[in-house]
Amino acid sequence: MFRPAAALAATAAALILGTLVFVQTQSAGAIVPPGQADVNQDGQVTAADLSLVASASDRADVNGDGVVDDADLQFVAAHMGEQFDDPAATVTAMPTAAAMATAAVGAACVSNCGDPRNFCDSWSGGFCDDFRRKASGSTQLPFPATGDPYSFSCMSSTNTASAADQPYYDPSMNRENFADGSAPALLPFPCAFSANEHFMTRIEDGQFGMATLRLHQPFDITNREGHVHFDIDLKTSARRYVRFLLSPDLTKAIVDDRDEETTVPRNYFSLFFINGRFSSSVVRDGVTQSSFNPPTTYVGTDDVRDHVDLYITRTHVRIVVNGTQMVSTDVADMEFDRAYPYLAQVSYNPCKTAECANNLQTFHWDNVAFDGPKLPMNSLTPAGAQDVIFNAYSATACAVNGVAAKPTGMLSDFRWQSWVVRVPASATVTPADVTCTAGGSGFHLWDAVPREFEIVKQ
């Protein structure tokens, strides 16, 4: 709902000229961080922010009441001249279970899928993103956007049928399930996009596909139980489901369900929300140290977001869904204190079980957060260095400017694998500097072009 733009503009002009003064008010029970007044997120509240509200932009509802009106102008005016290191930050108590239960739990993701809209107002420490800065309309926009604190990879693991086949990279979108080679129409951004103040992943692969998001900020569990939160529709299926991964390693590839002994990456704690069950493992240096698959079940619903809370120490894990503890179990020592959180959707040919509909492949994510210290982005790469990461197909060796790269997991033929090499931060590196080969082991290297090339540094 919007007040007429002309009226908003007139009020904003009066505020800028100083002919109108608002006294700040706030509705009972509302919690609005002062940093919300910095609409354009440039670290200060100026007339430019008033102008954005007057234009009724996507970010104009700064007080989060669902209406763009004089109250939003009033809020900005009350904080004119203030500066913020982190415009969206505030530190208050974490939401209670009761509060979460009243925040549209189980509401179908139809229009405003970002509820609870201002989740981060009540999150303390660490990292939090409630995606309120994303467009509130239904237009699908690229995600992650430039500057977002995430790295995203979308790929088909691709075990081709024979040496005569050429590997393909993008998820096949039913490619292998239609005799005439046809496929359903793709969304503009089929693997990841944002709309309605949240983001979505969407893949369907005739073999095994994965859409993986790495948070740039590490999560620290040193001598404590750390808390991770995210909202996601936990669809109940064995062939299209959600994973959470915690790893000190960089990777763009994760475990393929058809070859689970091929651990990727080399060190991790993983959690599968698969077919209503909670399956997990701890892997160190490529060897599984412990795993659990308790009988506890939770049946999720398509397009209905669930609140997931994970409480993690190096040796114990608790899983809470919508305020109910589902699992509490000891695990083998992870032997790391800081790691990157990864969120993933995987697809194992769901059309085999008649799960082909496009909506069944679309997962809605929101309110991603973890507690603890706020560490620098990509800080598991030492200062003065940069990590170069890329994917290569069926390679047995890769190098960057002659410096040998290491695979992030066990090598396997007919697979895309991630490779990483650390070089000085001052070095200039491009995809053209990557070379990969197949050795005498019979591996097939049809495509030596690196994919998902990324430079990671502080």
C-alpha positions as a Markdown table, in Angstrom:
| # | Residue | x | y | z |
|---|---|---|---|---|
| 1 | Met | 0.0 | 0.0 | 0.0 |
| 2 | Phe | 1.4 | 3.4 | -0.9 |
| 3 | Arg | 0.5 | 7.0 | -0.2 |
| 4 | Pro | 0.3 | 9.0 | -3.5 |
| 5 | Ala | 3.9 | 9.7 | -4.7 |
| 6 | Ala | 3.1 | 13.4 | -5.2 |
| 7 | Ala | 2.0 | 13.8 | -1.6 |
| 8 | Leu | 5.1 | 11.9 | -0.4 |
| 9 | Ala | 7.3 | 14.1 | -2.5 |
| 10 | Ala | 5.8 | 17.3 | -1.1 |
| 11 | Thr | 6.3 | 16.1 | 2.4 |
| 12 | Ala | 9.9 | 15.1 | 1.7 |
| 13 | Ala | 10.6 | 18.4 | 0.1 |
| 14 | Ala | 9.3 | 20.2 | 3.2 |
| 15 | Leu | 11.5 | 18.1 | 5.4 |
| 16 | Ile | 14.6 | 18.8 | 3.3 |
| 17 | Leu | 13.9 | 22.5 | 3.4 |
| 18 | Gly | 13.3 | 22.4 | 7.1 |
| 19 | Thr | 9.7 | 23.8 | 6.9 |
| 20 | Leu | 8.3 | 20.7 | 8.4 |
| 21 | Val | 9.5 | 18.9 | 11.5 |
| 22 | Phe | 8.4 | 15.4 | 12.6 |
| 23 | Val | 8.5 | 14.1 | 16.1 |
| 24 | Gln | 9.5 | 10.5 | 16.0 |
| 25 | Thr | 6.8 | 8.0 | 16.9 |
| 26 | Gln | 6.7 | 4.2 | 16.8 |
| 27 | Ser | 3.7 | 1.9 | 16.9 |
| 28 | Ala | 3.4 | -0.2 | 20.0 |
| 29 | Gly | 5.5 | -3.4 | 19.9 |
| 30 | Ala | 7.3 | -2.4 | 16.7 |
| 31 | Ile | 11.1 | -2.9 | 16.7 |
| 32 | Val | 12.8 | -0.9 | 13.9 |
| 33 | Pro | 16.6 | -0.5 | 14.0 |
| 34 | Pro | 17.8 | 3.1 | 13.4 |
| 35 | Gly | 19.9 | 1.8 | 10.5 |
| 36 | Gln | 16.8 | 1.1 | 8.5 |
| 37 | Ala | 16.6 | 4.9 | 8.0 |
| 38 | Asp | 19.7 | 4.6 | 5.7 |
| 39 | Val | 17.6 | 3.5 | 2.8 |
| 40 | Asn | 20.3 | 3.5 | 0.2 |
| 41 | Gln | 22.8 | 1.8 | 2.6 |
| 42 | Asp | 25.6 | 4.3 | 2.1 |
| 43 | Gly | 26.3 | 4.5 | 5.8 |
| 44 | Gln | 24.6 | 7.8 | 6.5 |
| 45 | Val | 21.0 | 9.2 | 6.6 |
| 46 | Thr | 20.7 | 12.2 | 4.2 |
| 47 | Ala | 18.1 | 13.9 | 1.9 |
| 48 | Ala | 18.8 | 11.1 | -0.6 |
| 49 | Asp | 17.2 | 8.6 | 1.7 |
| 50 | Leu | 14.1 | 10.9 | 2.1 |
| 51 | Ser | 13.9 | 11.1 | -1.7 |
| 52 | Leu | 14.0 | 7.3 | -2.0 |
| 53 | Val | 11.0 | 7.0 | 0.3 |
| 54 | Ala | 9.2 | 9.8 | -1.5 |
| 55 | Ser | 9.6 | 7.9 | -4.8 |
| 56 | Ala | 8.0 | 4.8 | -3.1 |
| 57 | Ser | 10.9 | 2.6 | -4.1 |
| 58 | Asp | 11.1 | -1.1 | -3.2 |
| 59 | Arg | 13.0 | -0.1 | -0.1 |
| 60 | Ala | 10.6 | 2.7 | 0.9 |
| 61 | Asp | 8.8 | 0.8 | 3.7 |
| 62 | Val | 11.5 | 1.4 | 6.2 |
| 63 | Asn | 9.4 | 0.8 | 9.3 |
| 64 | Gly | 8.2 | -2.5 | 8.0 |
| 65 | Asp | 4.5 | -1.9 | 8.5 |
| 66 | Gly | 3.5 | -2.8 | 5.0 |
| 67 | Val | 2.5 | 0.8 | 4.1 |
| 68 | Val | 4.6 | 3.6 | 2.5 |
| 69 | Asp | 3.4 | 6.8 | 4.0 |
| 70 | Asp | 4.4 | 9.8 | 6.2 |
| 71 | Ala | 5.4 | 7.5 | 9.0 |
| 72 | Asp | 8.3 | 6.2 | 6.8 |
| 73 | Leu | 9.4 | 9.8 | 6.1 |
| 74 | Gln | 9.0 | 10.6 | 9.8 |
| 75 | Phe | 11.3 | 7.7 | 10.7 |
| 76 | Val | 14.0 | 8.8 | 8.2 |
| 77 | Ala | 13.7 | 12.4 | 9.3 |
| 78 | Ala | 14.2 | 11.5 | 12.9 |
| 79 | His | 17.6 | 10.0 | 12.1 |
| 80 | Met | 18.9 | 12.6 | 9.6 |
| 81 | Gly | 22.6 | 13.1 | 9.9 |
| 82 | Glu | 23.3 | 9.8 | 11.7 |
| 83 | Gln | 25.9 | 7.4 | 10.4 |
| 84 | Phe | 26.0 | 3.6 | 10.6 |
| 85 | Asp | 28.8 | 1.1 | 10.1 |
| 86 | Asp | 26.2 | -1.6 | 9.4 |
| 87 | Pro | 22.9 | 0.0 | 8.4 |
| 88 | Ala | 20.9 | -3.2 | 8.9 |
| 89 | Ala | 22.5 | -4.1 | 12.2 |
| 90 | Thr | 20.9 | -4.1 | 15.6 |
| 91 | Val | 21.4 | -6.3 | 18.7 |
| 92 | Thr | 18.3 | -7.4 | 20.6 |
| 93 | Ala | 17.1 | -10.6 | 22.0 |
| 94 | Met | 16.8 | -13.6 | 19.7 |
| 95 | Pro | 13.1 | -14.4 | 18.7 |
| 96 | Thr | 11.4 | -16.7 | 21.2 |
| 97 | Ala | 9.7 | -19.9 | 20.1 |
| 98 | Ala | 6.3 | -18.3 | 20.8 |
| 99 | Ala | 7.2 | -15.3 | 18.6 |
| 100 | Met | 8.3 | -17.6 | 15.8 |
| 101 | Ala | 5.2 | -19.6 | 16.1 |
| 102 | Thr | 3.1 | -16.5 | 15.3 |
| 103 | Ala | 5.2 | -15.3 | 12.4 |
| 104 | Ala | 3.3 | -17.0 | 9.6 |
| 105 | Val | 4.6 | -20.5 | 10.4 |
| 106 | Gly | 3.2 | -22.8 | 7.7 |
| 107 | Ala | 1.9 | -19.9 | 5.6 |
| 108 | Ala | 2.0 | -20.8 | 1.9 |
| 109 | Cys | 4.7 | -19.0 | 0.0 |
| 110 | Val | 2.5 | -17.2 | -2.5 |
| 111 | Ser | 3.0 | -13.4 | -2.3 |
| 112 | Asn | 5.1 | -12.0 | 0.5 |
| 113 | Cys | 7.3 | -15.0 | 1.1 |
| 114 | Gly | 9.7 | -13.0 | 3.3 |
| 115 | Asp | 7.7 | -13.2 | 6.5 |
| 116 | Pro | 8.8 | -12.6 | 9.2 |
| 117 | Arg | 10.0 | -9.6 | 7.3 |
| 118 | Asn | 12.3 | -8.1 | 9.9 |
| 119 | Phe | 13.8 | -11.2 | 11.3 |
| 120 | Cys | 17.3 | -9.7 | 11.7 |
| 121 | Asp | 16.0 | -7.0 | 14.0 |
| 122 | Ser | 15.8 | -9.7 | 16.7 |
| 123 | Trp | 19.0 | -11.6 | 15.9 |
| 124 | Ser | 22.2 | -11.1 | 18.0 |
| 125 | Gly | 25.7 | -11.3 | 16.7 |
| 126 | Gly | 27.3 | -13.3 | 13.9 |
| 127 | Phe | 25.6 | -13.0 | 10.6 |
| 128 | Cys | 22.0 | -12.4 | 9.6 |
| 129 | Asp | 20.2 | -11.7 | 6.3 |
| 130 | Asp | 16.4 | -11.5 | 6.1 |
| 131 | Phe | 16.6 | -10.3 | 2.4 |
| 132 | Arg | 14.4 | -7.3 | 3.2 |
| 133 | Arg | 16.6 | -5.3 | 0.8 |
| 134 | Lys | 15.6 | -7.6 | -2.1 |
| 135 | Ala | 12.7 | -6.5 | -4.3 |
| 136 | Ser | 9.3 | -7.0 | -2.7 |
| 137 | Gly | 7.6 | -7.7 | -6.0 |
| 138 | Ser | 7.3 | -11.0 | -7.9 |
| 139 | Thr | 9.7 | -10.1 | -10.6 |
| 140 | Gln | 12.6 | -12.6 | -10.6 |
| 141 | Leu | 16.0 | -11.0 | -10.2 |
| 142 | Pro | 19.5 | -12.6 | -10.4 |
| 143 | Phe | 20.8 | -14.0 | -7.1 |
| 144 | Pro | 23.3 | -13.6 | -5.6 |
| 145 | Ala | 23.4 | -10.0 | -6.8 |
| 146 | Thr | 26.7 | -8.2 | -7.1 |
| 147 | Gly | 28.1 | -7.5 | -3.7 |
| 148 | Asp | 26.0 | -10.1 | -1.9 |
| 149 | Pro | 28.1 | -12.0 | 0.7 |
| 150 | Tyr | 27.6 | -15.4 | -1.0 |
| 151 | Ser | 29.1 | -17.6 | -3.7 |
| 152 | Phe | 26.7 | -19.7 | -5.7 |
| 153 | Ser | 27.3 | -22.8 | -7.9 |
| 154 | Cys | 24.8 | -24.7 | -10.0 |
| 155 | Met | 25.9 | -27.8 | -11.8 |
| 156 | Ser | 25.1 | -31.3 | -13.0 |
| 157 | Ser | 27.4 | -33.8 | -11.5 |
| 158 | Thr | 27.1 | -35.7 | -14.8 |
| 159 | Asn | 28.0 | -39.4 | -15.0 |
| 160 | Thr | 27.6 | -39.7 | -18.8 |
| 161 | Ala | 26.5 | -43.0 | -20.3 |
| 162 | Ser | 29.5 | -43.7 | -22.4 |
| 163 | Ala | 32.8 | -42.3 | -23.8 |
| 164 | Ala | 30.9 | -41.1 | -26.9 |
| 165 | Asp | 28.9 | -38.7 | -24.8 |
| 166 | Gln | 30.0 | -35.2 | -24.1 |
| 167 | Pro | 29.6 | -33.9 | -20.5 |
| 168 | Tyr | 27.2 | -31.1 | -19.9 |
| 169 | Tyr | 27.4 | -28.7 | -17.0 |
| 170 | Asp | 24.0 | -27.1 | -16.3 |
| 171 | Pro | 21.2 | -29.2 | -14.7 |
| 172 | Ser | 19.4 | -31.0 | -17.5 |
| 173 | Met | 15.9 | -29.8 | -16.7 |
| 174 | Asn | 14.3 | -33.1 | -17.7 |
| 175 | Arg | 16.6 | -33.5 | -20.6 |
| 176 | Glu | 16.8 | -37.3 | -20.2 |
| 177 | Asn | 13.1 | -37.8 | -19.5 |
| 178 | Phe | 11.6 | -36.7 | -22.8 |
| 179 | Ala | 12.1 | -39.0 | -25.8 |
| 180 | Asp | 11.8 | -36.1 | -28.2 |
| 181 | Gly | 14.4 | -34.1 | -26.4 |
| 182 | Ser | 12.0 | -31.4 | -25.4 |
| 183 | Ala | 12.1 | -29.8 | -22.0 |
| 184 | Pro | 9.8 | -27.5 | -20.0 |
| 185 | Ala | 10.2 | -23.8 | -20.3 |
| 186 | Leu | 12.9 | -22.4 | -17.9 |
| 187 | Leu | 12.4 | -19.5 | -15.6 |
| 188 | Pro | 14.6 | -16.5 | -16.4 |
| 189 | Phe | 17.1 | -17.5 | -13.8 |
| 190 | Pro | 16.5 | -21.2 | -13.3 |
| 191 | Cys | 19.1 | -22.0 | -10.7 |
| 192 | Ala | 18.7 | -19.1 | -8.2 |
| 193 | Phe | 16.8 | -15.9 | -8.2 |
| 194 | Ser | 15.2 | -13.5 | -5.7 |
| 195 | Ala | 11.7 | -12.1 | -5.4 |
| 196 | Asn | 9.2 | -11.2 | -2.7 |
| 197 | Glu | 12.1 | -10.4 | -0.3 |
| 198 | His | 13.6 | -13.9 | -0.2 |
| 199 | Phe | 15.6 | -16.1 | -2.6 |
| 200 | Met | 14.8 | -19.4 | -4.4 |
| 201 | Thr | 16.8 | -22.2 | -5.9 |
| 202 | Arg | 15.4 | -24.2 | -8.7 |
| 203 | Ile | 16.9 | -27.2 | -10.4 |
| 204 | Glu | 15.8 | -30.5 | -11.9 |
| 205 | Asp | 18.4 | -32.9 | -13.2 |
| 206 | Gly | 17.9 | -36.1 | -15.2 |
| 207 | Gln | 21.1 | -37.4 | -13.4 |
| 208 | Phe | 22.3 | -35.6 | -10.3 |
| 209 | Gly | 22.2 | -31.8 | -10.0 |
| 210 | Met | 23.2 | -29.5 | -7.2 |
| 211 | Ala | 22.7 | -25.8 | -6.4 |
| 212 | Thr | 25.1 | -24.8 | -3.6 |
| 213 | Leu | 25.4 | -21.5 | -1.7 |
| 214 | Arg | 28.5 | -20.7 | 0.4 |
| 215 | Leu | 28.2 | -17.9 | 3.0 |
| 216 | His | 31.4 | -15.8 | 2.8 |
| 217 | Gln | 31.5 | -15.2 | 6.6 |
| 218 | Pro | 32.9 | -18.1 | 8.6 |
| 219 | Phe | 30.9 | -19.6 | 11.5 |
| 220 | Asp | 32.8 | -20.0 | 14.8 |
| 221 | Ile | 32.0 | -22.8 | 17.3 |
| 222 | Thr | 35.2 | -22.5 | 19.4 |
| 223 | Asn | 34.4 | -23.9 | 22.8 |
| 224 | Arg | 30.7 | -23.3 | 22.4 |
| 225 | Glu | 27.4 | -24.4 | 21.0 |
| 226 | Gly | 26.8 | -22.3 | 17.9 |
| 227 | His | 23.3 | -21.6 | 16.5 |
| 228 | Val | 22.4 | -21.6 | 12.8 |
| 229 | His | 19.0 | -20.6 | 11.5 |
| 230 | Phe | 17.3 | -20.7 | 8.1 |
| 231 | Asp | 13.8 | -20.9 | 6.8 |
| 232 | Ile | 13.1 | -23.4 | 3.9 |
| 233 | Asp | 10.3 | -25.5 | 2.6 |
| 234 | Leu | 11.4 | -28.9 | 3.6 |
| 235 | Lys | 9.8 | -30.8 | 0.7 |
| 236 | Thr | 9.4 | -34.5 | 1.5 |
| 237 | Ser | 11.2 | -36.4 | -1.2 |
| 238 | Ala | 14.2 | -38.8 | -1.6 |
| 239 | Arg | 15.1 | -37.2 | -5.0 |
| 240 | Arg | 14.8 | -33.4 | -4.4 |
| 241 | Tyr | 15.8 | -32.2 | -1.0 |
| 242 | Val | 17.9 | -29.8 | 1.1 |
| 243 | Arg | 21.4 | -30.1 | 2.6 |
| 244 | Phe | 23.3 | -28.1 | 5.1 |
| 245 | Leu | 27.1 | -28.4 | 5.1 |
| 246 | Leu | 29.7 | -26.9 | 7.5 |
| 247 | Ser | 33.3 | -27.1 | 6.2 |
| 248 | Pro | 36.6 | -25.3 | 6.5 |
| 249 | Asp | 37.2 | -26.2 | 2.9 |
| 250 | Leu | 36.3 | -24.3 | -0.2 |
| 251 | Thr | 34.2 | -26.3 | -2.7 |
| 252 | Lys | 31.7 | -25.9 | -5.5 |
| 253 | Ala | 30.9 | -29.6 | -5.7 |
| 254 | Ile | 29.3 | -31.8 | -3.0 |
| 255 | Val | 28.5 | -35.5 | -2.6 |
| 256 | Asp | 26.7 | -37.2 | -5.4 |
| 257 | Asp | 24.0 | -39.6 | -4.1 |
| 258 | Arg | 25.0 | -42.2 | -6.7 |
| 259 | Asp | 28.5 | -42.4 | -5.3 |
| 260 | Glu | 28.4 | -41.4 | -1.6 |
| 261 | Glu | 31.8 | -42.9 | -0.8 |
| 262 | Thr | 33.3 | -40.2 | -3.0 |
| 263 | Thr | 33.4 | -37.6 | -0.2 |
| 264 | Val | 33.3 | -34.0 | -1.2 |
| 265 | Pro | 34.9 | -31.9 | 0.2 |
| 266 | Arg | 37.5 | -33.6 | 2.3 |
| 267 | Asn | 36.4 | -32.2 | 5.7 |
| 268 | Tyr | 32.8 | -31.4 | 6.7 |
| 269 | Phe | 29.8 | -31.9 | 8.9 |
| 270 | Ser | 26.8 | -32.5 | 6.6 |
| 271 | Leu | 23.0 | -32.8 | 7.3 |
| 272 | Phe | 20.6 | -34.1 | 4.7 |
| 273 | Phe | 16.9 | -33.3 | 5.1 |
| 274 | Ile | 15.8 | -36.2 | 2.9 |
| 275 | Asn | 12.5 | -37.9 | 2.5 |
| 276 | Gly | 11.3 | -36.7 | 5.9 |
| 277 | Arg | 14.4 | -37.9 | 7.7 |
| 278 | Phe | 17.5 | -36.3 | 9.1 |
| 279 | Ser | 20.7 | -37.9 | 7.9 |
| 280 | Ser | 24.2 | -36.7 | 8.9 |
| 281 | Ser | 27.9 | -37.5 | 8.8 |
| 282 | Val | 31.2 | -36.1 | 9.9 |
| 283 | Val | 34.1 | -36.5 | 7.5 |
| 284 | Arg | 37.8 | -35.8 | 8.1 |
| 285 | Asp | 40.4 | -36.0 | 5.4 |
| 286 | Gly | 38.0 | -37.9 | 3.2 |
| 287 | Val | 37.1 | -40.6 | 5.7 |
| 288 | Thr | 33.7 | -40.8 | 7.4 |
| 289 | Gln | 34.1 | -40.7 | 11.2 |
| 290 | Ser | 30.5 | -40.9 | 12.3 |
| 291 | Ser | 27.0 | -40.8 | 10.9 |
| 292 | Phe | 23.5 | -40.9 | 12.1 |
| 293 | Asn | 20.1 | -41.5 | 10.6 |
| 294 | Pro | 17.6 | -41.5 | 13.4 |
| 295 | Pro | 14.0 | -42.8 | 13.0 |
| 296 | Thr | 12.6 | -39.3 | 13.7 |
| 297 | Thr | 10.6 | -37.9 | 10.8 |
| 298 | Tyr | 9.2 | -34.6 | 9.7 |
| 299 | Val | 6.9 | -34.3 | 6.7 |
| 300 | Gly | 7.4 | -31.0 | 5.0 |
| 301 | Thr | 5.0 | -29.4 | 2.5 |
| 302 | Asp | 5.7 | -27.9 | -0.9 |
| 303 | Asp | 5.9 | -24.1 | -0.8 |
| 304 | Val | 5.4 | -24.0 | 3.0 |
| 305 | Arg | 8.5 | -22.7 | 4.8 |
| 306 | Asp | 9.8 | -24.3 | 7.9 |
| 307 | His | 11.9 | -22.7 | 10.6 |
| 308 | Val | 15.1 | -24.7 | 11.0 |
| 309 | Asp | 17.5 | -24.2 | 13.9 |
| 310 | Leu | 20.7 | -26.1 | 14.3 |
| 311 | Tyr | 22.8 | -26.1 | 17.5 |
| 312 | Ile | 26.3 | -27.3 | 16.8 |
| 313 | Thr | 29.4 | -28.0 | 18.9 |
| 314 | Arg | 32.4 | -29.9 | 17.6 |
| 315 | Thr | 30.9 | -33.1 | 19.1 |
| 316 | His | 27.2 | -32.6 | 19.4 |
| 317 | Val | 24.3 | -31.6 | 17.2 |
| 318 | Arg | 20.7 | -30.6 | 17.9 |
| 319 | Ile | 18.1 | -30.1 | 15.2 |
| 320 | Val | 15.0 | -28.1 | 15.9 |
| 321 | Val | 12.2 | -27.6 | 13.3 |
| 322 | Asn | 9.4 | -25.1 | 14.0 |
| 323 | Gly | 10.3 | -25.0 | 17.7 |
| 324 | Thr | 10.3 | -28.8 | 18.2 |
| 325 | Gln | 13.6 | -30.6 | 18.8 |
| 326 | Met | 13.8 | -33.4 | 16.3 |
| 327 | Val | 17.3 | -34.7 | 17.0 |
| 328 | Ser | 20.0 | -34.4 | 19.7 |
| 329 | Thr | 23.0 | -36.6 | 19.2 |
| 330 | Asp | 26.7 | -36.9 | 19.7 |
| 331 | Val | 29.0 | -36.9 | 16.6 |
| 332 | Ala | 32.6 | -37.6 | 16.0 |
| 333 | Asp | 34.9 | -34.6 | 16.7 |
| 334 | Met | 34.7 | -32.4 | 13.7 |
| 335 | Glu | 38.2 | -31.1 | 14.5 |
| 336 | Phe | 37.6 | -27.6 | 13.2 |
| 337 | Asp | 36.4 | -24.5 | 15.1 |
| 338 | Arg | 35.7 | -22.2 | 12.1 |
| 339 | Ala | 34.0 | -23.2 | 8.9 |
| 340 | Tyr | 31.9 | -21.9 | 6.0 |
| 341 | Pro | 28.2 | -22.7 | 6.1 |
| 342 | Tyr | 26.8 | -24.1 | 2.8 |
| 343 | Leu | 23.2 | -24.4 | 1.9 |
| 344 | Ala | 22.2 | -26.7 | -1.0 |
| 345 | Gln | 19.4 | -28.1 | -3.0 |
| 346 | Val | 20.0 | -31.4 | -4.8 |
| 347 | Ser | 18.1 | -33.2 | -7.5 |
| 348 | Tyr | 18.4 | -36.9 | -8.3 |
| 349 | Asn | 16.2 | -37.3 | -11.3 |
| 350 | Pro | 12.9 | -36.7 | -9.5 |
| 351 | Cys | 11.0 | -37.4 | -12.7 |
| 352 | Lys | 11.7 | -41.1 | -12.1 |
| 353 | Thr | 9.1 | -40.9 | -9.3 |
| 354 | Ala | 6.7 | -38.5 | -11.2 |
| 355 | Glu | 7.9 | -35.4 | -9.4 |
| 356 | Cys | 8.5 | -33.3 | -12.5 |
| 357 | Ala | 6.3 | -30.3 | -11.8 |
| 358 | Asn | 8.2 | -27.0 | -11.8 |
| 359 | Asn | 7.0 | -25.9 | -8.4 |
| 360 | Leu | 8.3 | -29.1 | -6.9 |
| 361 | Gln | 11.8 | -28.1 | -7.9 |
| 362 | Thr | 11.6 | -24.6 | -6.5 |
| 363 | Phe | 12.8 | -24.2 | -2.9 |
| 364 | His | 12.2 | -21.0 | -0.9 |
| 365 | Trp | 14.9 | -19.7 | 1.4 |
| 366 | Asp | 14.8 | -16.9 | 3.9 |
| 367 | Asn | 16.2 | -15.5 | 7.2 |
| 368 | Val | 19.6 | -17.1 | 7.0 |
| 369 | Ala | 21.6 | -16.4 | 10.2 |
| 370 | Phe | 24.1 | -17.7 | 12.7 |
| 371 | Asp | 25.4 | -16.4 | 16.0 |
| 372 | Gly | 28.9 | -15.9 | 17.4 |
| 373 | Pro | 31.7 | -13.5 | 16.5 |
| 374 | Lys | 31.4 | -11.5 | 13.3 |
| 375 | Leu | 34.4 | -12.6 | 11.4 |
| 376 | Pro | 35.8 | -11.0 | 8.2 |
| 377 | Met | 34.5 | -12.3 | 4.9 |
| 378 | Asn | 36.4 | -15.2 | 3.4 |
| 379 | Ser | 38.8 | -15.0 | 6.4 |
| 380 | Leu | 39.7 | -18.7 | 6.2 |
| 381 | Thr | 42.0 | -17.6 | 3.4 |
| 382 | Pro | 45.0 | -15.9 | 5.1 |
| 383 | Ala | 45.7 | -12.2 | 4.5 |
| 384 | Gly | 48.2 | -11.8 | 1.7 |
| 385 | Ala | 46.9 | -14.9 | -0.1 |
| 386 | Gln | 44.1 | -15.7 | -2.5 |
| 387 | Asp | 42.5 | -19.1 | -3.2 |
| 388 | Val | 41.6 | -19.9 | -6.7 |
| 389 | Ile | 38.7 | -22.4 | -7.0 |
| 390 | Phe | 37.1 | -23.9 | -10.2 |
| 391 | Asn | 35.4 | -27.0 | -11.5 |
| 392 | Ala | 37.0 | -29.4 | -14.0 |
| 393 | Tyr | 35.6 | -32.6 | -15.6 |
| 394 | Ser | 37.2 | -36.0 | -15.0 |
| 395 | Ala | 40.6 | -34.4 | -14.5 |
| 396 | Thr | 43.5 | -36.1 | -12.7 |
| 397 | Ala | 45.6 | -33.0 | -12.4 |
| 398 | Cys | 45.0 | -29.2 | -12.6 |
| 399 | Ala | 47.3 | -26.3 | -12.2 |
| 400 | Val | 47.2 | -22.5 | -12.2 |
| 401 | Asn | 50.2 | -20.8 | -13.9 |
| 402 | Gly | 52.1 | -24.0 | -13.2 |
| 403 | Val | 51.2 | -24.2 | -9.5 |
| 404 | Ala | 49.5 | -27.5 | -8.7 |
| 405 | Ala | 45.9 | -27.3 | -7.5 |
| 406 | Lys | 44.3 | -29.8 | -5.1 |
| 407 | Pro | 41.0 | -31.5 | -5.6 |
| 408 | Thr | 38.4 | -30.8 | -2.9 |
| 409 | Gly | 37.4 | -34.5 | -2.8 |
| 410 | Met | 38.2 | -37.9 | -4.1 |
| 411 | Leu | 38.8 | -38.0 | -7.8 |
| 412 | Ser | 36.2 | -39.9 | -9.9 |
| 413 | Asp | 35.8 | -40.4 | -13.6 |
| 414 | Phe | 32.8 | -38.9 | -15.3 |
| 415 | Arg | 32.4 | -36.2 | -12.7 |
| 416 | Trp | 32.9 | -32.5 | -12.3 |
| 417 | Gln | 35.3 | -31.9 | -9.4 |
| 418 | Ser | 36.3 | -28.7 | -7.6 |
| 419 | Trp | 40.0 | -27.8 | -7.5 |
| 420 | Val | 41.7 | -25.2 | -5.3 |
| 421 | Val | 45.1 | -23.6 | -5.3 |
| 422 | Arg | 46.5 | -20.9 | -3.0 |
| 423 | Val | 48.7 | -18.1 | -4.6 |
| 424 | Pro | 49.8 | -14.7 | -3.4 |
| 425 | Ala | 47.1 | -12.1 | -3.3 |
| 426 | Ser | 49.1 | -9.9 | -5.6 |
| 427 | Ala | 49.0 | -12.4 | -8.4 |
| 428 | Thr | 46.7 | -11.8 | -11.4 |
| 429 | Val | 44.9 | -15.0 | -12.3 |
| 430 | Thr | 42.3 | -15.6 | -15.0 |
| 431 | Pro | 40.5 | -18.8 | -16.2 |
| 432 | Ala | 43.0 | -18.8 | -19.1 |
| 433 | Asp | 45.7 | -19.6 | -16.5 |
| 434 | Val | 44.1 | -22.9 | -15.6 |
| 435 | Thr | 45.3 | -26.1 | -17.2 |
| 436 | Cys | 43.9 | -29.6 | -16.5 |
| 437 | Thr | 44.9 | -33.0 | -17.8 |
| 438 | Ala | 43.7 | -36.6 | -17.6 |
| 439 | Gly | 46.4 | -39.1 | -16.6 |
| 440 | Gly | 47.0 | -42.7 | -17.6 |
| 441 | Ser | 44.2 | -44.0 | -15.3 |
| 442 | Gly | 41.6 | -44.0 | -18.1 |
| 443 | Phe | 39.9 | -40.8 | -16.9 |
| 444 | His | 38.1 | -39.0 | -19.7 |
| 445 | Leu | 38.8 | -35.3 | -20.2 |
| 446 | Trp | 36.5 | -34.0 | -22.9 |
| 447 | Asp | 36.1 | -30.5 | -21.5 |
| 448 | Ala | 39.3 | -28.8 | -20.1 |
| 449 | Val | 37.6 | -25.4 | -19.7 |
| 450 | Pro | 37.3 | -24.5 | -16.0 |
| 451 | Arg | 33.8 | -23.7 | -14.8 |
| 452 | Glu | 32.6 | -21.7 | -11.8 |
| 453 | Phe | 36.0 | -19.9 | -11.7 |
| 454 | Glu | 36.3 | -17.8 | -8.5 |
| 455 | Ile | 39.0 | -15.9 | -6.6 |
| 456 | Val | 38.5 | -16.0 | -2.8 |
| 457 | Lys | 40.4 | -13.6 | -0.6 |
| 458 | Gln | 39.8 | -11.2 | 2.3 |
